[in-house]
Structures are given as C-alpha cells and as structure tokens.
Amino acid sequence: MKIQHYEKTLKDLMALVFKAEKLQIDVDSSIDNIDNWDSITHLNLIIALEEEFDVSIPDDDVGNMINYKIILHIITELKEK
Amino acid sequence: MVDSFVYNLRNYSYTEILEVNTMLSNINYHNEFNIQILSNTTVNPLNEILEAFVRSFRMNPSVEFGNYDNIVQDSFSLEKANLVIIFYDLMNIIEHAHINLELLKEIEVREMIAKIKKEIQVIFNNLADQPLVLFNMFYPYKYNELHHFQSNLSFIARELNAFLAEQKTTNVELIDIEKIIATIGSKNAIEYKKFLKYKMLYSFQFFKSYVASIDNMLLRCMGKVKKVIVFDCDNTLWKGIVGEDGIKGIEMSSDSAKGIYFHLVQKMAVEWSKKGILICLCSKNNWDDVMQVIDTHEAMILTSEYIISMKVNWTNKAENLRHLASELNLGLDSFVFIDDSDYEVNLVKTQLPEVLTIQVPKEIETYPIMLHEVVTRFFNLKPISEDLDKLNQYKQQKVRQDALTDFGNIDDYLMSLGTTIKIYHNETEHIKRIAQLTQKTNQFNLTTRRYTEHEIEAYIKSDNTDLFSLEVKDNYGNSGITGVAIISITKTQAMYIDTFLLSCRVISRNVENAFLYFILDFYKSKGITSIQAEYIESKKNILVKDLYGNIGFDLDSEKQFSKRYSIQLENYNPRKEKTVQIIK
C-alpha cells in the first residue's frame, strides 16, 4: 500500500518538476523521453524528492536516477530502511 | 491568495511552490517582468520561486540565468532587465576556496582582493543603466564551523564588503546574506555536498528565505508596493470597544499591560505616516465616539493630522474600502486592511481579494512585530529628509571613471586576466578527462557527440584522427583540461572537426578563438588545404551557433538542425587572439 502511495507522489512530483502533464508520466518515463529533464531540472527533482519523501539521497544514487523505475526503487529502499 | 502566497512564502514547500507556479502559469498577464541572474555558483532553484512570486502579482515572469561563472563577462552584454541579481560567492573564486585560500601568501591574498575589486567596479559600471541590481555581500562560509581565528577567507570578505559599501551606486542594493543564513542556520542554508558535486552552494530553504528577504525590492521594481494602511479601531488601535466600554474603558497607553501593544502600533503608524504611508480608519462605530477618542484621549498618539481619511459608519467594510480607493485614486491592490474581527477579515478577503487583509493576532504581544514585518516587506518607506542624495550621485560618477580608466572594454578586462593555454596532441594521459568532457559538456559543444574512454583511446591510436586537449590557466589559477577538439580525415582528404567543446568554466574568454586558430595553423603547416566543420543544434548549445561563421568559415549547407562549414587554408592567414597566450 505504501509503495502505491510513493508511485502517486513520484508521478506528481515528476510532472511538476518537468512541467509535464500528469498523464505523461508513467513507468517508462526517463531522461530520454522527457523534454525538460536536464542537469538543472534533475537537481530540482532531487530537491523535491528529498523534501517530499523526507530522505537524503546519497550522491551515488543522484547520478543513477535517470528513469521512473530506478527512482521509485531508490526511494522505496531509502524509506523502508 | 495573491498576497498571502508572498506573505507566507517561507512556509511553502518546494512542491507547493511548484504547484502555485504551475497553476498560475496558465494565465497570461499584460505586463512582463524580466529578471537576470548572474552567478558563479548554481542558483537555478531560484527560478521557480521567482516565477511564482512574479505571477502572484499578475505579471508574466521571465527569469534568465547568465553563463555559469561568467559574471563579469556577461555584465558587458547584459540586456536591460527589470532586475539583476548577482551571486558572487567567495567559495567558488578558486577551486576549493575554503582550503586553497588559506594557503595563499599575504601578497597573493592582496592580489586576489585587488582583482575582485576591479571586477566589482566593472560590474557596477556595466550595470549602471539597469534599474535595480541586487548584489550579495560576501560571506566567509567555512564548513559550518564557528571560527574565530583570522582566516584569509574572512579577511577577504571583510575587505570586499567594505569596498562594496563604498562603491555601490544608487541602483545597487547590497544584500546581507549572512543575516539570511543566520535566520535559518548555516546547517540548513548551505549544502556543502551539493556544492562539491553540482556547484550548488545553497539549499532550497535558503533560496526561499532569500526571495522572502528581497520581496520589498521586488515589489518596488514591479510597481506593486502597498501605499495605504486601513485600520479598524476597536481592538485594533486600542484595547476595548469604545461604544461599550466608554472612552475611559479603552486602553492604549505605554504603562498599561494590555494597552502597550496598541501604543506601539500607534507609534509605528505615526512614523509610517511621516515616511509617506497613507493611514486611514475604517470602523463600525458612531462617528462622535471615535472622534472623541482621537481628539481627546490622552494616550492617543495617532491623531487626525496623521490620518488621511476616516470611514466611521455602519456600512459594509468592503464598500468603505472601495470608497477609500476611489477617494485616494489608488487601486485596491495598494491597500492593507487590519481588523480584529473574524467576520470583517473574511468579508474583505472574499469580496476584495486584491487587498492584503491582516487579522490582529490573538497572541496580542506579536501584533506590533507582525505589523512591522508587513510594512517593511510590502511598503516603500521614504526617508524623512527628502534631500537629494548628492553623495550617491557623486559616488556613481566616480566608480564609472575609475572603471573606465582600468578597463575601457571587455578586451582590456580579458587581458588583465593573463589567460594562457597549452594544447596537447594525442595525449594518452588525458583519455579519461576527455571522455568525461564529451559526456558532460552541453553548452559550448558544437556537435554534442558523446564518447567513451574506449572510443577516445581508439581515436588517439588511429592515424586518421587527431585529438587535441586544452589546458587553461590565468593569473588566478589553473582550470585544468577544459577543452577538446577531435579532428578526423574525410574520404576526400579534407579534415573534419568532429568535436569542438569547452567546459563552461572557461567560456567567454576568447579561448575558443586561440584554440581554433592553433588548429588551423597546425593543418596549414602540414599542407592540408581544407577544413570542414559542423554545428549540430541541440537544446543547450545555442551559445555557439555562430562560432564557425565568426571565425571566418564559409557556410556550405544548412539543414534544420545542422550547418556545414568549411575553410580553405591556402587563403587563410594565421591569426592571433590577443587576449590569450599560447604556451608551447
């Protein structure tokens, strides 16, 4: 149940940060198919994730978070730890 | 909603600010408001906060960022904006400044200070025609520690801050970011980890506090400052209800436990009235009762001479406020309304959302502080003496003259940097760094081709490819390997520039010209007759769209996202870039 909540929050956040329609964000969303995903908005995404999920994302993971699935995985791990 | 977003900005989360901004971005307003931000660290999270701020005052924002670490260079060609914000951080004046600055000898510290002073003069001079420039004062940040010893960093900050205060022209406001950091705590304000990785020194919380702390200046240059404060009377200007408690039953004197807060509010209101704020009253009362208090109560400080208009009647307060607006010929959006009653506050909030409506707090001891905050943030207090600031005019002129004698134009400035470059040919030591540059560089990258270390190694070994790497130094430090050119031979025996890129740390210093001239000379001396080049447009590399044309290449063909160029070397006379020296 928690994971479903993360999914919804993550989709909302990604839509906000990348200025996309909520419906456009799905499990296949990635740095390759989202127009506004660049190094600057990537940092904005990190800020939003850290704030909204109340986690501190390790440096190594920041660089790896290049698609929806990986981000969800990392966030879930951080939350369930 | 409009004012309360700004009023409560500090309490909004990043996501909430994004939501406000997204919601308001669907509306198109009549007026534009342009903010230019120059910085030597990454400050992009300011974008969304400033956009939401501007939109909440019914204007269309355009927030633009200069090139990373190019404050001086960008200041030469900055278009006129409504507001310019400059983040010049000591932390990034050299690599790992907090360590490396402490290793400098005294003379080197003085040179560093002299260099930055000159830059400040150039910046102020170049931005003299901008309506408002916010320049952050220097702050000697050091690992969150409380250091009382004399560090070079704090010495530099002190010297430069004194210089800023002395040199600042009338269109410059100095922002004391140390104060902003103090209010949220340096542990919350500074993210050293993100600085090391992404050159982002400040946290989102800091950026929010920063915008909240400059909101008065933003409102002033947006022309959205408030001009009128409308006070209710009972339990707003005095404790008690005059119609019920009688003139003897109400309290507002400094020696009354309940009255003191109202005393302070009245005292401030008098000061504000003297400083140009229009004070009005709007109270549901009998006219005579209120007039008797104002004219005869011994503790009443806010007397008739400070009040521009009074609506004391039994009419709906929204109606009264509309009357006041037309009487004073001002928009309701320049009004602040203060009342203690839930009913009146909600009525005005719903009927006149453009008025900033403030309720007298239930914890009455916070009332004067809260009101003081509202006024300092939303009003423009004029100095009591209206003398023209001759001193400032004089200062402004002096800065311009000083700067002009030092650097008449950007070339003089660039010369003063003493930039030198060293170019390496097929250097295997650089493979890792070159691959990294091809993968990371977006702005100054003509073709944006990404290569792995393995591919770079193959290029270096191949006879058909030349690989040049560029090292850049100046009087103030070494930027390391910050440029790459990959040139391969075509089927027609011409040379083709497959990749040409510079790291953003060294752009706008004419290094690219020197690098390209070197390459042209290199092939001319080898008897090559023609060099071909290409610009492939990406989302990020608009900066270099005319590079080859400016250097003297001929445009051969143009497609939607690419331009092909060539240059004939037999007609090409070797050129030199005078602001950059090449070291063999």
Interface residues (C-beta under 8 A of the other chain):
Chain A: D12 L13 L16 V17 K19 D38 S39 I40 L43 N44 I47 A48 E51 E52 D59 V62
Chain B: S13 Y14 T15 L18 E19 T22 T42 N44 P45 E48 K193 K194 K197 Y198 M200 F204 N442 K539 K540
